[in-house]
Amino acid sequence: MERDRHLNNAHSKHIESKANGVAKPSGFPLWLRAMAFIAVLLAGPYLAVKLGIWQPNGTQGDAYDFTADSHELPVINPVKPFSMVNQQGEIVDRDSLLGKVWLGAVIFTRCPGPCSTMTSRMADLQNSIPPDWPVQFVSITADSDYDNPEILDQYATAFQADPKRWHFLHASKEQMVELVTDSLKLVVLDKEQERMSPTDLFIHSTTLALVDRQGRLRGVAELVPPVIEEYPEATQDWDKDLKPRVLRAIERLLNE
């Protein structure tokens, strides 16, 4: 009898052990839980920086952001030689911009997303800087197949761009990618899947690159920072936060 009791207890524990080892079904698929976990990991540092809780000293991203407080505007890399055509049909190259501080961004005229906001804010900067200052603005189209100089001129006119100060540049895709990604550290990619409309063609940075008089990249900054509804204090305002910092950075380079 005693032996049978021990056997029954052992059998019960074995069954209980097997039951505990079986994964219980979850209401959410494993891939969805994994994506949520990754999103939390990525969002955490961003919110910590924006809220001032943590500052990633010495990181590349922090070094590039010229709107960060107490930023020293280090030399990141020289802009490689390039030659493109602007909205007036004129050649604009690296050498023609030497001696001037310039701001660069990538856009395209059929853009259904942030390009109009980016260009409006570039126009705001143009109107905030005295025309006799040696400052230039450069908008580089990602859509070289469609955005010829005539179309770029129409787009520039819509934003009241001064053609003497603001260049909308067209070049081959290869030349565009080399300038945008290699020299200015921006992003531009063909959007081959999940297009929202026929004009939803590219994924590109909503970022502004700052180049000094010697043709060297000195930093980048978001023209259209993300809006975080849950943390409104972490969302940077263009007029109150970003624009004044951009203007201060330009003045610092002009005074070097």
Beta strands, then each sheet from edge to edge (+ up, - down):
strand 1: 77-78
strand 2: 83-85
strand 3: 91-93
strand 4: 101-107
strand 5: 135-141
strand 6: 166-169
strand 7: 188-190
strand 8: 202-204
strand 9: 207-211
strand 10: 216-222
sheet 1: 1+ 10- 9+ 4- 5- 6-
sheet 2: 2+ 3-
sheet 3: 7+ 8-
end
